[in-house]
Amino acid sequence: MSQRSTALAPFPTPRRPRDDDTMIVVAQDPDVPSWVVRTCEHSGRGVRIEPVPGPVEDRIGLVASLAGRSVLVASHHDARPRTGTARVVAAVRDLPSDATVLAEAAAAAVALDAVIVPLHGVPLSFGERSVGLTEALARGHRVLDAAAERLGADVPGVTVLPRLLRARPHELVGEELDADLLVLGGPRPGIPARVGLVGCSAVQHAPCPVLLAARPG
């Protein structure tokens, strides 16, 4: 990957979490995936199951109610078999605001023995001659370079395959996604807490489990 200087803000010093802030909530029933068990055993994090009724709307509502927690939502689509090395896709919009997305993706990749694919989208609304397209693409590359650098430092030896695609962010997480796990930012705590367009699209359409990483308010 080419070396680019970044103008991104430095990663903030993590705050001291409350006792249950780091818990992973598994929105499915009845079992916790083995990779989640390994991740929690390795890191000392807690885990709990939160059964969810069938409708997708109920899953989205549960995610909103758990804003501030990392929530794993099982895919409600029939599993599409994959071959080869496992892939953890981390949808990254900006850094450092999506630092927890990278942290969760790194932990999952270790447990799954997977490669990590940081993913960033530049909308097609930028035509080839649009004002701002060049900077949008350059910014996307800066974000991905920073993500790859961060992942390489946190998980030495991990394979990182950044991808910049011309698509709206919510289109990146649909049925055509090639992943064993998708990680993206969850809703921020607030009144009311809301699941954004990308999160809703992922929960409804991703062909794999979705881990919505906790983000501060």
C-alpha positions in Angstrom: 0.0 0.0 0.0 1.3 3.4 -0.8 2.3 5.6 2.1 0.2 8.7 2.6 0.4 11.3 5.2 -2.8 11.6 7.2 -4.4 14.7 8.7 -6.7 12.6 10.9 -7.0 13.3 14.6 -5.0 11.1 17.0 -6.8 8.2 18.7 -8.1 9.3 22.1 -7.0 7.7 25.3 -9.7 5.1 26.1 -11.8 6.0 29.1 -12.1 3.7 32.1 -15.2 1.6 31.4 -18.0 0.9 33.8 -18.3 -2.7 34.9 -20.5 -3.8 32.1 -19.5 -1.4 29.3 -17.4 -3.9 27.5 -20.0 -6.7 27.5 -20.9 -8.3 24.2 -24.7 -8.9 23.8 -25.6 -11.7 21.5 -29.0 -11.1 20.0 -29.9 -14.6 19.1 -31.0 -17.8 20.8 -29.9 -20.3 22.1 -26.2 -20.4 21.7 -23.3 -18.0 21.9 -20.9 -18.5 18.9 -17.7 -20.2 19.8 -15.6 -17.3 18.5 -17.4 -14.9 20.9 -16.7 -17.3 23.8 -13.0 -17.4 22.9 -12.9 -13.6 22.5 -14.5 -13.0 25.9 -12.3 -15.6 27.6 -9.2 -14.0 26.2 -10.1 -10.5 27.1 -12.1 -11.0 30.3 -15.2 -9.5 28.8 -18.7 -10.5 29.8 -21.3 -11.9 27.4 -25.0 -12.4 27.6 -27.8 -13.7 25.3 -30.7 -11.5 24.4 -33.4 -13.5 22.6 -35.1 -11.7 19.8 -38.4 -12.4 18.1 -38.4 -13.0 14.4 -39.3 -9.6 12.8 -36.3 -7.5 11.7 -37.9 -4.5 13.2 -37.6 -6.1 16.6 -33.8 -6.7 16.1 -33.3 -3.0 15.1 -35.3 -1.9 18.2 -33.2 -4.2 20.4 -30.0 -2.7 19.0 -31.2 0.8 19.7 -32.2 -0.1 23.2 -28.6 -1.4 23.8 -26.9 1.7 22.6 -23.5 1.9 24.2 -23.0 -1.9 24.1 -21.5 -4.1 21.4 -24.3 -6.2 20.0 -24.0 -9.3 17.7 -27.0 -9.9 15.5 -27.3 -13.2 13.7 -28.2 -13.0 10.0 -31.8 -13.9 9.3 -30.9 -14.9 5.8 -30.0 -18.5 4.8 -26.2 -18.8 5.3 -24.3 -18.5 2.1 -21.4 -20.9 2.1 -18.0 -19.4 1.8 -14.7 -21.1 1.0 -11.2 -20.1 1.8 -9.9 -17.9 4.6 -12.5 -16.3 6.9 -13.1 -12.6 6.3 -14.0 -10.0 8.9 -15.2 -6.8 7.1 -15.0 -3.6 9.1 -17.1 -0.8 7.7 -15.2 2.4 8.5 -16.6 5.8 7.8 -14.1 8.0 9.8 -11.4 7.8 12.3 -11.0 8.1 15.2 -14.8 7.9 15.7 -14.8 4.3 14.4 -11.8 3.2 16.5 -14.0 0.7 18.4 -15.1 -0.9 15.0 -11.4 -1.7 14.3 -10.9 -3.0 17.9 -13.9 -5.4 17.6 -12.8 -6.5 14.2 -9.3 -7.2 15.4 -10.5 -9.3 18.3 -12.9 -11.2 16.1 -10.3 -11.8 13.4 -7.9 -13.4 16.0 -10.7 -15.7 17.3 -11.8 -16.6 13.8 -8.2 -16.8 12.3 -9.5 -14.4 9.7 -8.2 -11.6 7.5 -9.6 -8.1 8.1 -11.1 -6.0 5.3 -11.5 -2.4 6.3 -14.2 -1.1 3.9 -14.9 2.5 3.0 -17.4 3.8 0.4 -17.4 6.9 -1.8 -20.9 7.5 -3.2 -21.5 7.2 -6.9 -23.3 10.6 -6.7 -19.8 11.9 -7.2 -19.6 11.7 -11.0 -16.2 11.3 -12.7 -15.9 15.1 -13.2 -17.6 16.1 -10.0 -16.1 18.8 -7.9 -14.9 17.2 -4.7 -14.5 13.6 -6.1 -10.7 13.8 -6.0 -10.7 14.9 -2.3 -13.4 12.3 -1.4 -11.3 9.5 -2.9 -8.1 10.8 -1.2 -9.8 11.1 2.1 -11.1 7.6 1.8 -7.6 6.3 1.1 -6.3 8.2 4.1 -9.0 6.6 6.4 -8.1 3.2 5.1 -4.4 3.8 5.5 -4.9 4.8 9.1 -7.1 1.8 9.7 -4.5 -0.6 8.3 -1.8 1.0 10.3 -3.9 0.8 13.5 -4.8 -2.9 12.9 -1.2 -3.8 12.1 -0.1 -2.2 15.4 -2.8 -3.9 17.5 -2.7 -7.3 15.9 0.8 -7.9 14.5 0.8 -10.5 11.7 -2.8 -10.0 10.8 -3.6 -9.8 7.1 -5.3 -6.5 6.3 -6.9 -6.0 2.9 -8.4 -2.4 2.7 -11.1 -1.8 0.1 -12.4 1.5 -1.2 -15.6 1.1 -3.2 -17.7 3.6 -5.2 -21.0 3.0 -3.4 -23.1 4.6 -0.7 -22.2 3.3 2.7 -25.5 1.5 3.3 -25.1 -0.3 -0.1 -21.8 -1.8 1.0 -23.4 -4.0 3.7 -26.1 -5.7 1.6 -26.7 -9.1 0.2 -23.5 -9.1 -2.0 -21.2 -8.7 0.9 -18.4 -11.3 1.0 -17.8 -11.8 4.7 -18.1 -14.2 7.6 -18.7 -11.3 10.0 -19.5 -7.6 9.4 -18.4 -5.1 12.0 -19.7 -1.5 12.0 -20.5 1.3 14.5 -23.5 0.9 16.6 -25.9 3.6 17.8 -24.6 6.2 20.1 -26.4 6.5 23.5 -28.9 9.3 23.4 -32.6 10.2 23.8 -33.7 8.6 21.7 -31.0 6.2 20.5 -31.4 5.5 16.8 -29.9 2.9 14.5 -28.6 4.7 11.4 -29.3 3.8 7.8 -26.1 1.8 7.5 -26.9 -0.2 10.6 -30.5 -0.8 9.6 -29.3 -2.0 6.1 -26.8 -4.4 7.7 -29.2 -5.9 10.1 -31.9 -6.4 7.4 -29.7 -7.5 4.5 -26.2 -8.6 5.4 -25.7 -12.3 4.6 -23.6 -12.9 7.7 -23.7 -12.0 11.4 -23.3 -8.3 12.2 -21.4 -6.9 15.2 -22.4 -3.4 16.0 -19.5 -2.0 18.0 -20.2 0.1 21.0 -19.6 3.8 20.6 -19.6 6.6 23.2 -22.4 9.2 23.2 
